[in-house]
Amino acid sequence: MTPRILLNRLIITARYYPVVLLDGPRQSGKTTLTKAAFPDKAYATLEPLDTRDFARTDPRGFLAQYRHGAIIDEVQHAPDLLSYLQEDVDRDPTPGRFILTGSQNLAISEAVTQSLAGRSGVLHLLPFSRKELAGFAHAPKDLFELLWTGCYPRIYDRGIPAQQWLADYVATYVQRDVRQILNVGNLSRFTTFLRLCAAHTAQELRLSTLGADAGISHNTANAWLSVLESSFLCYRLPAWHRNIRKQIVKAPKLHFFDTGLVCYLLGIKEPAQLRHHPLRGAVFETWVFSELYKRKTHGGEEPQLFHFRESRGIEVDFIEPQADRILMVEAKSGETLGGDYFQALHALARLLVDRGASETIEKQLVYGGSNASVRSDGQVVPWHAL
């Protein structure tokens, strides 16, 4: 198994709580990681219908099999089990007894909040980060091959061609998960909506426009997008507005967690096609978002990422505010540094200073080239060093 950055945090969290929940998208490596972290624990998965029915109809009997604890996989199939798990761990609160995994955030987060508050730690596992991919000898060395292939583990573990695996992934997701979460009568329309979302990656989210393009209402578009979010396929990046000016646009930006999935949904057949695609810059920006997000969440932290745009001017891709500093990041897919690449970063920095910001302001440009440098303008970070 390629070492996952989250491994140590998972082991440490299990020392504090009787229950640890590890969630994330399907096929992100949750089962592999939990088995590697706790090789001596009993294992049960709720994917088989008979095991699932047992956990649903006789939860006490199901848990009685695991007096010393267990890894319970795909717990979203039996969310009511968590209420009985609360009873069990209250009786024996030994840290690290139960390790749960799930792949539908909304289906289990409410159950965890209601039943296991104060008794559980929650961690999130996304597909490989660029740093984790470095453990594979055949990992893409070219930026556009990386963006096109994406970072789902099975593509690399099993050597499955990316387009084939992603096609199967989308088909399975739409046919199984969507049917379970939503009563979608027209799955082809949902698939169209999913493809339209991919075409809007790294763009400000306008649900009315997105819904109209898909032939659905605003409310339906919002409900369907919530399903994509709960399945860890995409994320609404909120706008940052610290009362700087009234003209700040407050709409979120839509980003996917995996650019390989975006490329598949856009019908991009090979890396060379992406290099000249009109959405190349958007796909690169989404990849930078996913790397920034994974850096935090795979370290066991809650990401605090935003974007910033004025209605008549400054636009910065990512803002990461902290107690004593503000990190601003721009993503540019070009391999050659442009003279205006730092323009938005400078403008926002000046605006913040004029408005009395006391934090240290750090400016970072991530680009598709290969040379790192530190300038008076800010830090230049090549894609492979992000």
SULQUI-V202505 format. One record per residue. N is the residue number from 1. OMEGA is omega in whole degrees, 0 to 359 (NA if undefined). D_FIRST is the distance of its C-alpha to the first C-alpha in whole Angstrom. Layout:
N:OMEGA:D_FIRST, N:OMEGA:D_FIRST
//
This chain:
1:174:0, 2:182:4, 3:176:6, 4:182:8, 5:184:12, 6:187:13, 7:183:11, 8:179:14, 9:177:17, 10:180:16, 11:180:16, 12:181:20, 13:180:21, 14:176:20, 15:184:23, 16:189:26, 17:175:26, 18:180:26, 19:173:24, 20:176:21, 21:174:21, 22:179:18, 23:184:19, 24:182:18, 25:173:18, 26:175:17, 27:175:14, 28:176:13, 29:184:10, 30:181:12, 31:180:11, 32:182:8, 33:182:8, 34:178:12, 35:178:11, 36:181:8, 37:185:11, 38:187:14, 39:183:13, 40:181:17, 41:171:18, 42:184:19, 43:175:18, 44:176:20, 45:180:20, 46:176:23, 47:179:23, 48:184:25, 49:182:28, 50:177:30, 51:179:27, 52:179:28, 53:178:32, 54:181:31, 55:181:30, 56:187:32, 57:179:35, 58:186:35, 59:179:33, 60:177:34, 61:178:34, 62:182:30, 63:180:29, 64:178:31, 65:189:29, 66:181:26, 67:181:29, 68:178:26, 69:183:24, 70:165:21, 71:178:18, 72:187:20, 73:175:18, 74:186:20, 75:178:23, 76:179:25, 77:180:27, 78:185:29, 79:179:29, 80:178:32, 81:184:30, 82:177:30, 83:179:33, 84:176:33, 85:176:30, 86:179:32, 87:182:35, 88:183:32, 89:173:31, 90:178:34, 91:179:35, 92:185:32, 93:178:31, 94:181:28, 95:174:25, 96:182:22, 97:185:23, 98:174:22, 99:183:19, 100:172:20, 101:179:18, 102:183:20, 103:173:20, 104:190:24, 105:183:25, 106:183:29, 107:185:29, 108:184:27, 109:179:28, 110:180:32, 111:178:31, 112:181:29, 113:183:32, 114:190:34, 115:189:33, 116:178:31, 117:181:32, 118:182:32, 119:188:30, 120:170:26, 121:183:24, 122:177:22, 123:183:19, 124:178:18, 125:176:15, 126:175:16, 127:185:14, 128:166:12, 129:179:15, 130:180:16, 131:179:14, 132:179:11, 133:181:11, 134:178:13, 135:179:9, 136:180:10, 137:183:13, 138:176:15, 139:182:15, 140:176:18, 141:181:20, 142:183:23, 143:186:24, 144:173:25, 145:178:23, 146:180:20, 147:183:22, 148:182:23, 149:185:20, 150:191:18, 151:178:15, 152:188:14, 153:188:10, 154:177:11, 155:183:13, 156:181:11, 157:186:8, 158:181:12, 159:180:14, 160:177:16, 161:188:19, 162:183:19, 163:178:23, 164:182:22, 165:181:19, 166:176:21, 167:178:24, 168:180:23, 169:180:21, 170:180:25, 171:180:27, 172:181:25, 173:184:25, 174:185:29, 175:186:29, 176:187:28, 177:182:27, 178:178:30, 179:181:32, 180:185:31, 181:185:31, 182:173:35, 183:182:37, 184:182:37, 185:184:40, 186:183:39, 187:179:36, 188:178:37, 189:177:38, 190:178:35, 191:175:33, 192:178:36, 193:179:35, 194:179:31, 195:177:32, 196:176:35, 197:178:33, 198:179:30, 199:179:34, 200:180:34, 201:182:31, 202:177:32, 203:175:36, 204:188:38, 205:175:37, 206:187:41, 207:180:40, 208:179:44, 209:180:43, 210:179:40, 211:180:41, 212:179:45, 213:181:43, 214:181:41, 215:180:44, 216:182:43, 217:176:45, 218:181:43, 219:178:42, 220:178:40, 221:179:39, 222:179:38, 223:180:37, 224:178:34, 225:176:33, 226:176:32, 227:178:30, 228:178:28, 229:181:28, 230:177:27, 231:178:24, 232:175:22, 233:181:23, 234:188:26, 235:174:28, 236:181:31, 237:185:32, 238:176:35, 239:178:38, 240:182:38, 241:180:42, 242:179:43, 243:181:47, 244:177:47, 245:182:49, 246:186:51, 247:181:49, 248:177:46, 249:186:44, 250:179:42, 251:176:40, 252:171:36, 253:178:34, 254:175:32, 255:172:28, 256:178:25, 257:182:22, 258:182:21, 259:175:23, 260:178:21, 261:177:23, 262:181:26, 263:178:26, 264:182:26, 265:177:29, 266:180:31, 267:178:31, 268:192:30, 269:183:29, 270:182:28, 271:181:27, 272:178:30, 273:179:32, 274:182:30, 275:183:32, 276:183:35, 277:179:34, 278:179:37, 279:180:34, 280:180:32, 281:179:33, 282:179:32, 283:178:28, 284:178:28, 285:178:29, 286:177:27, 287:177:24, 288:176:25, 289:184:25, 290:179:22, 291:177:21, 292:180:23, 293:180:22, 294:180:19, 295:180:20, 296:189:22, 297:177:20, 298:172:16, 299:179:18, 300:180:20, 301:176:23, 302:182:25, 303:174:26, 304:184:30, 305:180:30, 306:168:33, 307:182:35, 308:173:39, 309:169:41, 310:180:45, 311:182:47, 312:179:49, 313:193:47, 314:174:44, 315:178:41, 316:189:37, 317:186:34, 318:175:32, 319:176:34, 320:180:32, 321:175:35, 322:187:34, 323:186:37, 324:180:38, 325:175:37, 326:177:36, 327:177:33, 328:185:34, 329:172:32, 330:179:33, 331:179:31, 332:185:33, 333:182:31, 334:180:34, 335:179:33, 336:181:36, 337:178:37, 338:182:40, 339:182:43, 340:185:43, 341:182:39, 342:188:40, 343:182:43, 344:179:42, 345:179:40, 346:184:43, 347:179:45, 348:178:43, 349:179:43, 350:180:47, 351:179:47, 352:179:45, 353:180:47, 354:181:51, 355:172:50, 356:179:49, 357:180:45, 358:181:45, 359:170:41, 360:181:40, 361:179:39, 362:182:36, 363:184:36, 364:177:33, 365:176:33, 366:185:29, 367:186:30, 368:178:29, 369:189:30, 370:185:29, 371:176:31, 372:176:31, 373:174:34, 374:184:36, 375:173:39, 376:178:42, 377:186:41, 378:183:37, 379:176:34, 380:184:33, 381:174:29, 382:187:28, 383:185:25, 384:180:22, 385:183:23, 386:NA:23
//
